[in-house]
Amino acid sequence: IFSIVVFGSIVNECYVNKDSTSPELLCIFNKNESACSYGIAVGIIAFFGCIFFFVVDLYFQQISSVKDRKRAVLLDLGFSGFLSFLWFVAFCFLANQWQRTTMSKGVSQGADAARAAITFSFFSIIVWVAVAVKALQRYRLGTDMSLFATDQFAADPTAAYPGYPTGSGIESTETYQSPPFTETLEANPKGYQVPAY
């Protein structure tokens, strides 16, 4: 939402005519086109990044590979940290250019939009740092793949396979203890006759 406010306010109200006779538009941030372009670009990148990671979060539980989950969390961490930096630069750049702007009739018309862009750039820094911290915590805690984790099994390869866990108590408590493929089979089982050809 903050990214929409930033690039929306810059696109809508932060361009004014050079003068009353010229149709040429100038950025109100000290007539620096780079300031407006940078604010718009960061806002659009953040908006589409939010949509992408929202979809990833929706399907995160369906990712069965631990490696893919780890990559998703690391991508979220890297993107959040990168956007925190971009928003910090945007805030500093826009605030600096706004401070150097000389007030005129055209500038005063878009002054509220310029202040809103600067303010929400600052709020975006806080939000993206918080998202990066949450992604770091998620990475440190793991990707919650206890179903596929192997730490419940013994590390010794010669150790026996753990038995099937008991359920609601209706099932039998006896476990099958005979090792597989070690039974001796009779040459002619009862009731079976070898056909003569």
Z-matrix of the N, CA and C atoms (Angstrom, degrees):
N
C 1 1.455
C 2 1.525 1 109.80
N 3 1.346 2 115.94 1 -40.68
C 4 1.465 3 118.76 2 179.87
C 5 1.529 4 111.06 3 -62.11
N 6 1.342 5 116.13 4 -38.76
C 7 1.466 6 118.59 5 -179.83
C 8 1.523 7 111.15 6 -65.28
N 9 1.338 8 116.58 7 -35.96
C 10 1.467 9 119.75 8 177.52
C 11 1.531 10 110.14 9 -64.61
N 12 1.330 11 116.01 10 -40.88
C 13 1.470 12 119.60 11 179.00
C 14 1.524 13 110.10 12 -63.10
N 15 1.325 14 116.77 13 -43.09
C 16 1.471 15 119.52 14 -176.66
C 17 1.519 16 110.80 15 -65.85
N 18 1.345 17 117.13 16 -58.06
C 19 1.465 18 115.88 17 -175.28
C 20 1.523 19 111.95 18 -73.59
N 21 1.321 20 118.08 19 -27.04
C 22 1.460 21 120.06 20 176.53
C 23 1.512 22 112.72 21 -67.51
N 24 1.328 23 116.73 22 -43.41
C 25 1.470 24 118.90 23 -179.84
C 26 1.524 25 111.37 24 -70.06
N 27 1.330 26 117.17 25 -34.04
C 28 1.468 27 118.76 26 178.33
C 29 1.528 28 110.33 27 -69.15
N 30 1.319 29 117.29 28 -44.46
C 31 1.461 30 120.28 29 -178.59
C 32 1.529 31 111.11 30 -65.97
N 33 1.320 32 116.73 31 -41.80
C 34 1.463 33 119.94 32 -173.88
C 35 1.520 34 114.56 33 -77.37
N 36 1.342 35 117.70 34 -42.10
C 37 1.470 36 117.96 35 -169.46
C 38 1.518 37 115.42 36 -127.88
N 39 1.305 38 118.34 37 -2.24
C 40 1.468 39 118.76 38 -175.95
C 41 1.520 40 113.30 39 -96.98
N 42 1.299 41 117.54 40 11.08
C 43 1.456 42 121.62 41 172.01
C 44 1.524 43 107.75 42 -115.77
N 45 1.305 44 116.44 43 126.17
C 46 1.470 45 121.42 44 179.77
C 47 1.530 46 108.48 45 -126.28
N 48 1.312 47 114.76 46 159.88
C 49 1.466 48 119.86 47 177.08
C 50 1.521 49 110.05 48 -68.06
N 51 1.321 50 114.18 49 147.02
C 52 1.468 51 119.78 50 179.58
C 53 1.524 52 110.07 51 -60.94
N 54 1.295 53 116.41 52 -46.41
C 55 1.462 54 122.49 53 172.38
C 56 1.527 55 107.87 54 -153.31
N 57 1.296 56 116.64 55 179.98
C 58 1.467 57 119.68 56 -173.85
C 59 1.524 58 113.16 57 -68.43
N 60 1.314 59 118.22 58 -19.75
C 61 1.464 60 120.71 59 -178.04
C 62 1.526 61 112.64 60 -99.47
N 63 1.310 62 118.03 61 -17.85
C 64 1.469 63 121.45 62 -175.32
C 65 1.534 64 110.56 63 -100.49
N 66 1.316 65 116.63 64 133.60
C 67 1.462 66 119.37 65 177.54
C 68 1.536 67 112.54 66 -82.55
N 69 1.316 68 117.48 67 -2.06
C 70 1.467 69 121.16 68 -178.28
C 71 1.529 70 109.94 69 -68.16
N 72 1.335 71 115.48 70 133.22
C 73 1.469 72 120.94 71 -179.44
C 74 1.518 73 109.98 72 -98.37
N 75 1.321 74 115.41 73 139.35
C 76 1.462 75 122.13 74 176.95
C 77 1.523 76 109.17 75 -122.36
N 78 1.302 77 115.32 76 148.32
C 79 1.461 78 121.06 77 175.10
C 80 1.529 79 108.38 78 -74.43
N 81 1.325 80 116.49 79 136.42
C 82 1.469 81 118.19 80 -176.57
C 83 1.523 82 112.84 81 -78.21
N 84 1.331 83 117.78 82 -8.59
C 85 1.465 84 120.61 83 176.67
C 86 1.531 85 108.15 84 -79.21
N 87 1.313 86 116.92 85 80.87
C 88 1.465 87 124.04 86 178.00
C 89 1.532 88 111.63 87 57.47
N 90 1.313 89 116.80 88 30.69
C 91 1.468 90 123.61 89 -178.32
C 92 1.524 91 111.49 90 54.72
N 93 1.320 92 116.24 91 30.15
C 94 1.463 93 122.61 92 -179.20
C 95 1.529 94 108.83 93 -101.90
N 96 1.314 95 115.50 94 106.42
C 97 1.465 96 120.89 95 -178.92
C 98 1.529 97 111.55 96 -62.49
N 99 1.318 98 117.22 97 -30.33
C 100 1.466 99 120.75 98 -179.43
C 101 1.528 100 111.75 99 -63.85
N 102 1.323 101 117.35 100 -34.84
C 103 1.465 102 120.24 101 -179.99
C 104 1.520 103 110.65 102 -64.45
N 105 1.313 104 117.23 103 -47.09
C 106 1.468 105 120.23 104 178.94
C 107 1.525 106 110.84 105 -65.65
N 108 1.319 107 116.89 106 -44.05
C 109 1.467 108 120.48 107 -178.97
C 110 1.523 109 111.39 108 -62.60
N 111 1.330 110 116.38 109 -41.34
C 112 1.465 111 119.77 110 -179.94
C 113 1.530 112 110.68 111 -65.62
N 114 1.324 113 117.61 112 -44.42
C 115 1.460 114 120.35 113 178.90
C 116 1.516 115 112.16 114 -61.55
N 117 1.318 116 117.22 115 -41.33
C 118 1.461 117 121.20 116 178.08
C 119 1.521 118 110.63 117 -65.71
N 120 1.331 119 116.78 118 -45.38
C 121 1.466 120 120.70 119 -177.78
C 122 1.526 121 111.66 120 -62.23
N 123 1.320 122 117.47 121 -46.20
C 124 1.463 123 120.48 122 -179.75
C 125 1.525 124 110.54 123 -64.94
N 126 1.323 125 116.82 124 -39.37
C 127 1.457 126 120.08 125 178.23
C 128 1.514 127 112.43 126 -62.81
N 129 1.326 128 117.24 127 -41.84
C 130 1.465 129 120.88 128 179.96
C 131 1.525 130 110.62 129 -69.82
N 132 1.320 131 117.64 130 -42.03
C 133 1.473 132 120.77 131 177.40
C 134 1.522 133 110.09 132 -60.13
N 135 1.320 134 117.13 133 -44.82
C 136 1.461 135 120.83 134 -179.99
C 137 1.530 136 111.30 135 -64.45
N 138 1.319 137 117.09 136 -40.11
C 139 1.464 138 120.85 137 -179.17
C 140 1.526 139 110.92 138 -63.06
N 141 1.325 140 117.16 139 -50.19
C 142 1.468 141 119.86 140 -179.42
C 143 1.524 142 111.66 141 -69.91
N 144 1.331 143 117.20 142 -32.44
C 145 1.470 144 119.52 143 174.82
C 146 1.518 145 111.71 144 -64.28
N 147 1.327 146 116.56 145 -39.62
C 148 1.470 147 120.72 146 177.01
C 149 1.519 148 111.35 147 -61.74
N 150 1.319 149 116.11 148 -43.41
C 151 1.467 150 119.62 149 178.96
C 152 1.523 151 110.20 150 -62.97
N 153 1.322 152 117.91 151 -44.53
C 154 1.459 153 121.49 152 -179.67
C 155 1.528 154 111.38 153 -61.11
N 156 1.322 155 117.12 154 -47.97
C 157 1.464 156 119.19 155 -177.67
C 158 1.518 157 112.52 156 -73.94
N 159 1.315 158 118.07 157 -23.10
C 160 1.461 159 120.43 158 171.72
C 161 1.527 160 110.14 159 -65.24
N 162 1.322 161 116.69 160 -42.94
C 163 1.469 162 120.94 161 177.58
C 164 1.531 163 110.18 162 -66.03
N 165 1.331 164 117.22 163 -41.15
C 166 1.473 165 120.22 164 177.94
C 167 1.529 166 110.19 165 -61.59
N 168 1.321 167 117.74 166 -41.85
C 169 1.467 168 120.47 167 178.33
C 170 1.516 169 111.84 168 -65.06
N 171 1.327 170 117.78 169 -34.97
C 172 1.461 171 120.21 170 177.87
C 173 1.525 172 111.54 171 -64.29
N 174 1.323 173 116.83 172 -39.44
C 175 1.461 174 121.37 173 -177.21
C 176 1.525 175 113.42 174 -97.95
N 177 1.323 176 117.74 175 8.48
C 178 1.466 177 120.78 176 -175.31
C 179 1.527 178 112.10 177 -62.08
N 180 1.327 179 117.91 178 -40.01
C 181 1.463 180 120.59 179 -179.00
C 182 1.521 181 112.17 180 -69.13
N 183 1.322 182 117.82 181 -19.51
C 184 1.458 183 120.94 182 179.89
C 185 1.524 184 112.83 183 -89.25
N 186 1.307 185 117.44 184 -5.63
C 187 1.465 186 120.78 185 176.20
C 188 1.521 187 107.16 186 -78.95
N 189 1.326 188 116.21 187 113.99
C 190 1.461 189 119.03 188 -174.03
C 191 1.525 190 113.31 189 -88.54
N 192 1.298 191 118.08 190 -21.55
C 193 1.456 192 120.98 191 -178.53
C 194 1.525 193 110.56 192 -83.45
N 195 1.316 194 115.19 193 128.99
C 196 1.463 195 120.19 194 178.04
C 197 1.526 196 110.34 195 -64.43
N 198 1.322 197 116.77 196 -36.42
C 199 1.466 198 120.00 197 179.42
C 200 1.529 199 110.86 198 -65.44
N 201 1.329 200 116.51 199 -40.91
C 202 1.467 201 119.20 200 179.13
C 203 1.526 202 111.09 201 -67.19
N 204 1.329 203 117.16 202 -37.12
C 205 1.464 204 119.98 203 176.65
C 206 1.521 205 110.74 204 -64.73
N 207 1.324 206 115.54 205 -41.08
C 208 1.457 207 119.83 206 179.24
C 209 1.527 208 110.40 207 -63.76
N 210 1.337 209 116.33 208 -41.41
C 211 1.466 210 119.89 209 177.79
C 212 1.525 211 111.32 210 -63.03
N 213 1.332 212 116.84 211 -40.58
C 214 1.467 213 120.41 212 179.80
C 215 1.528 214 111.05 213 -63.16
N 216 1.334 215 116.48 214 -42.42
C 217 1.465 216 120.22 215 179.87
C 218 1.528 217 110.42 216 -68.40
N 219 1.325 218 117.11 217 -40.52
C 220 1.471 219 119.97 218 178.30
C 221 1.528 220 111.22 219 -66.91
N 222 1.331 221 117.13 220 -37.42
C 223 1.455 222 120.20 221 176.63
C 224 1.530 223 110.52 222 -64.75
N 225 1.319 224 116.42 223 -40.95
C 226 1.466 225 120.74 224 176.80
C 227 1.525 226 110.59 225 -62.76
N 228 1.321 227 116.88 226 -43.39
C 229 1.467 228 121.29 227 178.95
C 230 1.523 229 111.16 228 -62.73
N 231 1.325 230 117.09 229 -47.53
C 232 1.458 231 120.65 230 -179.53
C 233 1.518 232 112.90 231 -64.60
N 234 1.334 233 116.06 232 -43.53
C 235 1.465 234 119.75 233 -179.76
C 236 1.523 235 111.14 234 -65.75
N 237 1.330 236 116.95 235 -40.77
C 238 1.468 237 120.40 236 179.76
C 239 1.524 238 111.37 237 -65.01
N 240 1.319 239 116.13 238 -43.22
C 241 1.462 240 119.52 239 177.34
C 242 1.521 241 112.17 240 -64.16
N 243 1.339 242 116.54 241 -40.79
C 244 1.456 243 121.34 242 179.02
C 245 1.525 244 110.82 243 -64.58
N 246 1.325 245 117.35 244 -42.96
C 247 1.461 246 119.84 245 179.32
C 248 1.520 247 111.73 246 -70.05
N 249 1.320 248 117.75 247 -31.20
C 250 1.466 249 119.57 248 174.17
C 251 1.527 250 109.96 249 -59.21
N 252 1.321 251 114.99 250 -43.44
C 253 1.463 252 120.13 251 178.41
C 254 1.533 253 111.16 252 -65.36
N 255 1.340 254 116.90 253 -45.45
C 256 1.465 255 120.20 254 179.95
C 257 1.524 256 112.00 255 -61.36
N 258 1.347 257 116.99 256 -39.71
C 259 1.466 258 119.63 257 178.65
C 260 1.524 259 111.26 258 -69.45
N 261 1.323 260 117.01 259 -34.63
C 262 1.460 261 119.83 260 176.20
C 263 1.529 262 110.20 261 -62.61
N 264 1.331 263 115.92 262 -45.48
C 265 1.466 264 119.86 263 177.92
C 266 1.523 265 110.19 264 -63.54
N 267 1.337 266 116.83 265 -41.11
C 268 1.469 267 120.08 266 179.34
C 269 1.520 268 110.94 267 -62.16
N 270 1.318 269 116.83 268 -44.38
C 271 1.466 270 119.90 269 179.03
C 272 1.526 271 111.18 270 -61.32
N 273 1.321 272 116.48 271 -48.60
C 274 1.469 273 119.85 272 -178.94
C 275 1.533 274 111.15 273 -63.53
N 276 1.333 275 116.82 274 -43.36
C 277 1.463 276 121.17 275 -177.66
C 278 1.529 277 111.12 276 -66.01
N 279 1.335 278 116.77 277 -47.47
C 280 1.466 279 119.71 278 -178.89
C 281 1.531 280 111.48 279 -66.84
N 282 1.343 281 116.65 280 -41.47
C 283 1.466 282 119.57 281 179.60
C 284 1.527 283 111.04 282 -64.79
N 285 1.328 284 116.45 283 -40.12
C 286 1.456 285 120.72 284 178.97
C 287 1.526 286 110.64 285 -64.66
N 288 1.320 287 116.78 286 -45.77
C 289 1.460 288 119.94 287 -179.26
C 290 1.531 289 111.36 288 -68.44
N 291 1.325 290 117.14 289 -34.52
C 292 1.468 291 119.61 290 178.30
C 293 1.528 292 111.00 291 -68.52
N 294 1.333 293 116.29 292 -35.56
C 295 1.455 294 120.78 293 179.07
C 296 1.532 295 110.64 294 -65.05
N 297 1.314 296 117.32 295 -33.14
C 298 1.465 297 121.86 296 -178.72
C 299 1.527 298 113.15 297 -86.12
N 300 1.312 299 116.77 298 -5.58
C 301 1.460 300 120.72 299 -176.91
C 302 1.523 301 110.49 300 -74.14
N 303 1.328 302 116.10 301 132.96
C 304 1.463 303 120.39 302 174.24
C 305 1.525 304 108.07 303 -89.87
N 306 1.305 305 115.39 304 133.94
C 307 1.459 306 120.72 305 -176.36
C 308 1.522 307 110.60 306 -73.34
N 309 1.306 308 114.18 307 135.51
C 310 1.462 309 121.73 308 174.18
C 311 1.518 310 106.91 309 -143.34
N 312 1.296 311 116.94 310 -179.81
C 313 1.461 312 120.31 311 -177.69
C 314 1.530 313 111.27 312 -62.73
N 315 1.312 314 116.15 313 -44.73
C 316 1.469 315 120.06 314 179.62
C 317 1.512 316 112.37 315 -66.76
N 318 1.323 317 116.88 316 -40.27
C 319 1.472 318 121.05 317 -179.88
C 320 1.521 319 110.69 318 -66.02
N 321 1.322 320 116.64 319 -39.49
C 322 1.462 321 119.13 320 -178.41
C 323 1.526 322 112.30 321 -66.63
N 324 1.333 323 117.86 322 -24.53
C 325 1.455 324 120.25 323 177.00
C 326 1.526 325 111.92 324 -68.85
N 327 1.321 326 117.35 325 -34.61
C 328 1.471 327 120.96 326 -179.54
C 329 1.510 328 113.36 327 -102.80
N 330 1.334 329 117.23 328 11.70
C 331 1.464 330 120.30 329 -176.13
C 332 1.527 331 112.38 330 -63.07
N 333 1.321 332 117.48 331 -40.00
C 334 1.468 333 119.95 332 -179.88
C 335 1.528 334 111.40 333 -64.74
N 336 1.326 335 115.80 334 -39.85
C 337 1.467 336 119.45 335 178.07
C 338 1.525 337 111.04 336 -65.84
N 339 1.328 338 116.56 337 -39.11
C 340 1.458 339 120.21 338 178.54
C 341 1.520 340 111.06 339 -65.22
N 342 1.331 341 116.51 340 -42.44
C 343 1.472 342 119.73 341 177.26
C 344 1.527 343 111.03 342 -65.04
N 345 1.323 344 116.73 343 -38.21
C 346 1.464 345 120.08 344 178.03
C 347 1.520 346 110.88 345 -63.76
N 348 1.332 347 117.07 346 -41.84
C 349 1.467 348 120.71 347 178.55
C 350 1.526 349 110.95 348 -62.33
N 351 1.320 350 116.84 349 -42.04
C 352 1.467 351 120.60 350 179.05
C 353 1.530 352 110.28 351 -66.71
N 354 1.318 353 117.02 352 -45.68
C 355 1.467 354 120.94 353 -178.68
C 356 1.521 355 111.77 354 -62.37
N 357 1.322 356 117.01 355 -46.35
C 358 1.461 357 119.12 356 -178.35
C 359 1.521 358 111.94 357 -74.85
N 360 1.318 359 118.00 358 -20.91
C 361 1.471 360 119.71 359 169.79
C 362 1.526 361 110.02 360 -65.37
N 363 1.321 362 116.30 361 -40.43
C 364 1.462 363 120.33 362 177.33
C 365 1.528 364 110.80 363 -65.39
N 366 1.338 365 117.24 364 -45.67
C 367 1.470 366 120.29 365 178.04
C 368 1.522 367 111.46 366 -61.53
N 369 1.327 368 116.49 367 -33.82
C 370 1.465 369 120.44 368 179.44
C 371 1.521 370 111.79 369 -65.97
N 372 1.320 371 116.65 370 -33.47
C 373 1.475 372 119.52 371 175.98
C 374 1.521 373 109.20 372 -59.25
N 375 1.318 374 116.49 373 -48.84
C 376 1.468 375 121.28 374 -178.15
C 377 1.526 376 110.79 375 -62.02
N 378 1.322 377 116.34 376 -44.28
C 379 1.465 378 120.30 377 -178.00
C 380 1.522 379 111.27 378 -64.81
N 381 1.322 380 117.58 379 -45.11
C 382 1.460 381 119.92 380 -177.55
C 383 1.523 382 112.07 381 -71.84
N 384 1.322 383 118.09 382 -31.54
C 385 1.469 384 119.49 383 173.31
C 386 1.526 385 109.63 384 -65.38
N 387 1.343 386 117.10 385 -41.03
C 388 1.467 387 120.35 386 177.43
C 389 1.526 388 111.30 387 -63.22
N 390 1.328 389 116.98 388 -39.86
C 391 1.473 390 120.33 389 177.77
C 392 1.526 391 110.08 390 -65.66
N 393 1.316 392 117.59 391 -39.11
C 394 1.465 393 120.65 392 178.31
C 395 1.528 394 111.01 393 -65.61
N 396 1.323 395 117.10 394 -39.79
C 397 1.475 396 120.31 395 177.80
C 398 1.526 397 110.28 396 -64.54
N 399 1.339 398 117.04 397 -42.28
C 400 1.472 399 120.27 398 177.71
C 401 1.524 400 110.98 399 -63.10
N 402 1.328 401 117.55 400 -39.36
C 403 1.462 402 120.78 401 177.80
C 404 1.523 403 110.69 402 -66.30
N 405 1.328 404 117.04 403 -37.03
C 406 1.461 405 120.32 404 176.89
C 407 1.523 406 110.78 405 -65.77
N 408 1.333 407 117.10 406 -42.02
C 409 1.468 408 120.19 407 176.94
C 410 1.522 409 110.29 408 -63.30
N 411 1.309 410 116.72 409 -40.50
C 412 1.464 411 120.79 410 179.07
C 413 1.522 412 110.26 411 -63.74
N 414 1.317 413 116.75 412 -38.94
C 415 1.456 414 120.60 413 178.52
C 416 1.527 415 110.92 414 -66.77
N 417 1.329 416 116.09 415 -42.53
C 418 1.471 417 119.29 416 -179.51
C 419 1.522 418 112.45 417 -68.13
N 420 1.318 419 116.83 418 -34.70
C 421 1.463 420 119.92 419 179.48
C 422 1.521 421 112.09 420 -77.58
N 423 1.282 422 117.39 421 -14.29
C 424 1.456 423 120.95 422 -175.91
C 425 1.506 424 109.27 423 96.43
N 426 1.295 425 115.12 424 -175.95
C 427 1.462 426 119.71 425 -175.37
C 428 1.518 427 111.67 426 -107.30
N 429 1.320 428 117.41 427 21.55
C 430 1.454 429 122.87 428 174.63
C 431 1.523 430 111.54 429 55.16
N 432 1.305 431 115.21 430 52.37
C 433 1.460 432 119.93 431 179.62
C 434 1.528 433 110.03 432 -111.31
N 435 1.317 434 117.92 433 50.77
C 436 1.453 435 121.28 434 -178.20
C 437 1.522 436 111.77 435 -64.34
N 438 1.316 437 117.40 436 -24.32
C 439 1.452 438 120.32 437 178.47
C 440 1.517 439 111.38 438 -65.97
N 441 1.327 440 117.07 439 -35.25
C 442 1.452 441 121.26 440 -177.19
C 443 1.525 442 112.74 441 -104.17
N 444 1.313 443 117.07 442 2.58
C 445 1.461 444 119.94 443 -179.04
C 446 1.515 445 109.56 444 -73.20
N 447 1.319 446 116.03 445 148.78
C 448 1.463 447 120.49 446 -178.74
C 449 1.511 448 112.08 447 -108.15
N 450 1.320 449 118.86 448 7.91
C 451 1.454 450 118.97 449 -176.60
C 452 1.522 451 112.25 450 -74.44
N 453 1.342 452 120.36 451 -10.68
C 454 1.447 453 120.15 452 176.89
C 455 1.528 454 111.40 453 -82.12
N 456 1.337 455 116.81 454 -11.31
C 457 1.455 456 120.65 455 178.10
C 458 1.524 457 109.22 456 -93.02
N 459 1.305 458 115.55 457 154.35
C 460 1.459 459 119.95 458 -180.00
C 461 1.521 460 109.54 459 -68.56
N 462 1.320 461 115.84 460 146.99
C 463 1.462 462 120.51 461 -179.51
C 464 1.521 463 111.40 462 -75.74
N 465 1.325 464 117.51 463 -22.92
C 466 1.449 465 122.29 464 -178.57
C 467 1.529 466 109.20 465 -74.89
N 468 1.354 467 118.16 466 122.48
C 469 1.457 468 119.09 467 -177.29
C 470 1.527 469 113.27 468 -68.70
N 471 1.335 470 118.82 469 -19.29
C 472 1.462 471 120.84 470 -179.97
C 473 1.524 472 111.90 471 -89.61
N 474 1.335 473 117.31 472 -2.46
C 475 1.466 474 120.45 473 -179.68
C 476 1.525 475 109.73 474 -70.74
N 477 1.319 476 115.36 475 151.83
C 478 1.456 477 120.94 476 -178.64
C 479 1.520 478 110.47 477 -70.04
N 480 1.315 479 114.89 478 151.23
C 481 1.456 480 120.81 479 177.76
C 482 1.518 481 108.24 480 -72.08
N 483 1.315 482 118.32 481 134.68
C 484 1.462 483 118.86 482 -178.04
C 485 1.525 484 110.99 483 -65.17
N 486 1.314 485 116.31 484 146.38
C 487 1.454 486 121.96 485 -179.28
C 488 1.509 487 111.85 486 -69.05
N 489 1.329 488 115.26 487 167.53
C 490 1.455 489 120.72 488 179.22
C 491 1.512 490 108.55 489 -71.57
N 492 1.319 491 118.94 490 132.38
C 493 1.462 492 119.63 491 -177.73
C 494 1.526 493 111.14 492 -67.57
N 495 1.326 494 115.23 493 146.14
C 496 1.455 495 119.10 494 179.41
C 497 1.513 496 109.38 495 -74.33
N 498 1.301 497 115.30 496 149.91
C 499 1.457 498 120.34 497 -175.38
C 500 1.512 499 111.98 498 -101.81
N 501 1.320 500 116.13 499 -118.85
C 502 1.454 501 121.53 500 -172.08
C 503 1.517 502 113.26 501 -83.74
N 504 1.315 503 118.71 502 -1.54
C 505 1.458 504 120.83 503 -179.28
C 506 1.512 505 111.83 504 100.88
N 507 1.301 506 118.78 505 -11.91
C 508 1.457 507 122.03 506 178.14
C 509 1.513 508 109.66 507 -77.29
N 510 1.305 509 116.84 508 -31.90
C 511 1.449 510 120.65 509 -179.23
C 512 1.531 511 110.11 510 -70.86
N 513 1.280 512 115.53 511 161.97
C 514 1.458 513 121.32 512 178.68
C 515 1.519 514 109.68 513 -71.15
N 516 1.314 515 116.33 514 144.47
C 517 1.467 516 119.80 515 179.06
C 518 1.519 517 111.38 516 -89.19
N 519 1.327 518 117.79 517 -6.73
C 520 1.456 519 120.11 518 178.06
C 521 1.519 520 109.16 519 -75.90
N 522 1.313 521 115.48 520 136.75
C 523 1.458 522 119.40 521 178.45
C 524 1.513 523 109.15 522 -110.41
N 525 1.282 524 116.60 523 149.83
C 526 1.452 525 122.48 524 179.46
C 527 1.518 526 107.93 525 -75.77
N 528 1.328 527 116.92 526 119.95
C 529 1.455 528 120.89 527 -174.64
C 530 1.521 529 113.73 528 -107.64
N 531 1.312 530 118.35 529 -11.06
C 532 1.449 531 120.78 530 -176.53
C 533 1.517 532 109.99 531 -73.26
N 534 1.329 533 118.27 532 128.41
C 535 1.460 534 119.87 533 178.82
C 536 1.531 535 109.83 534 -67.94
N 537 1.295 536 118.15 535 146.80
C 538 1.468 537 120.53 536 -177.61
C 539 1.523 538 112.23 537 -74.02
N 540 1.318 539 115.81 538 151.67
C 541 1.463 540 124.99 539 173.11
C 542 1.525 541 113.92 540 63.75
N 543 1.328 542 118.74 541 24.07
C 544 1.460 543 119.66 542 178.16
C 545 1.518 544 111.53 543 -116.75
N 546 1.320 545 118.83 544 0.87
C 547 1.450 546 121.12 545 -179.56
C 548 1.521 547 109.52 546 -76.33
N 549 1.295 548 116.07 547 144.60
C 550 1.465 549 120.05 548 175.63
C 551 1.514 550 107.65 549 -91.29
N 552 1.288 551 115.45 550 130.23
C 553 1.445 552 121.14 551 -178.69
C 554 1.523 553 109.45 552 -96.67
N 555 1.325 554 115.33 553 141.02
C 556 1.463 555 119.20 554 177.14
C 557 1.515 556 109.04 555 -69.08
N 558 1.326 557 115.43 556 151.55
C 559 1.455 558 119.25 557 179.61
C 560 1.522 559 110.42 558 -66.76
N 561 1.325 560 117.35 559 -42.00
C 562 1.454 561 122.32 560 177.47
C 563 1.516 562 108.50 561 -127.48
N 564 1.322 563 117.94 562 99.45
C 565 1.457 564 118.58 563 179.21
C 566 1.524 565 111.12 564 -62.38
N 567 1.321 566 116.54 565 156.69
C 568 1.449 567 121.79 566 -178.12
C 569 1.516 568 110.68 567 -62.20
N 570 1.280 569 117.12 568 135.27
C 571 1.442 570 121.42 569 177.64
C 572 1.511 571 113.76 570 85.29
N 573 1.304 572 118.19 571 -0.05
C 574 1.462 573 120.48 572 -179.88
C 575 1.507 574 108.79 573 -117.46
N 576 1.287 575 116.18 574 128.31
C 577 1.465 576 120.29 575 178.72
C 578 1.512 577 109.21 576 -115.43
N 579 1.293 578 115.29 577 135.77
C 580 1.452 579 120.88 578 179.97
C 581 1.522 580 107.96 579 -71.80
N 582 1.335 581 116.93 580 126.25
C 583 1.463 582 118.07 581 179.32
C 584 1.521 583 112.02 582 -71.10
N 585 1.293 584 115.33 583 142.12
C 586 1.471 585 120.51 584 178.64
C 587 1.524 586 107.79 585 -98.75
N 588 1.301 587 116.81 586 129.24
C 589 1.460 588 121.51 587 -179.53
C 590 1.480 589 111.68 588 -107.91
